[in-house]
């Protein structure tokens, strides 16, 4: 175990430490979710710092365990390829990209219901009072539920691993059959796309995962990152 953590590159190691410390603090101080989780930008609870801090908040043990497991397994390899500074930029930008897609889709949902993407600022109370039933529930969920987790950034790392090491064999913990990364990771992303559009009421921000992967791909192309010769 000491060798595992001792061999982690500096950014991966520090991201792991920060996430774990913030998770412990949030379990002791649940009010942190309302301050550091991110809310829809038109919500009164939205604060600008949340675009960064939400990536370090996690909703439960399973949430942080699987994200940090992926960070250690994939992040260390990607950091060695990109270098520490570029890796940190990649991680954070993928996390921001997750917000772009997730809130872009939610803004469309809000517009479909109210005719505005910022109804609290642009519509009267009388107009808002006309919203009812399922539409009202959708708006309440969008405005009152904070999004937390490093999953968008993690999906960016998964995409990068699949792009750089397509023939590496991966296995799910509960499905121990090796599958090449070039099939495994696109499969995961396709599942997230399906779940994102078919489970609108889910507490899991599936489209944020897709956004992280999408921005990861854009960055790899923009930076002209090439896969190692052996792959």
Buried (B, 14 or more C-beta within 10 A) or exposed (E): EEEEEEEBBEBBBEBBEEBBEBBEEBEEEEEBBEBBBBBBBBBEBBBEEBBEBBBBBBBEEEBBEBBBEBBBEBBBBBBEBBEBEBBBBBBBBBBBBBBBBBBEBBBEBBEEBBEBBBBBEEBEEEEBEEBEEEBBEBBEBBBEBBBBBBBBBBBBBBBBBBBBBBEBEBEEEEEEEEBBBBEBBBEBBEEBBEBBEEEBEEEBBBBBBBBBBBBBBBBBEEEEBEEEEEE
